[in-house]
């Protein structure tokens, strides 16, 4: 088995962050930022734009690099490369699609009220995108 390269799209607007509730996979039912696996021949930016559209129905462009994290367990090894996502129309309502069970804008101050995937709050805090981590 080899590690899987993935992308995360972090869209923040007006002190809210775009979040999806995962419908499949190891984090099923938990909240995360949109993202997924990079396909063969696809650039990171292309993968981010595709995943954002597939999971939220929103069009965007790949913005500034945020950081890299890894998720390793007994069955999977993901290398996740995160970028900011700049939405083309930030007033458009997101619509859950692909493997997203639900999608919504969540106030960054309320993130600790949600069942967030392990390590995401710390990653966002460490990269100065949110203030709270509890």
Number of C-alpha atoms within 10 A of each C-alpha: 6 7 12 16 16 22 26 26 30 27 22 21 16 9 12 17 21 22 26 28 25 24 18 13 8 12 14 14 18 18 24 25 23 27 25 23 17 21 13 7 8 11 10 20 17 16 23 31 23 20 26 30 20 20 26 23 18 21 19 20 18 21 17 12 13 17 15 14 13 15 13 10 9 5 7 12 15 18 16 20 21 24 22 20 24 19 19 11 10 15 9 11 12 21 17 20 18 14 19 23 18 18 23 17 17 18 15 21 14 10 19 12 9 12 12 19 17 13 13 15 21 16 18 18 14 13 12 11 18 20 14 15 16 8
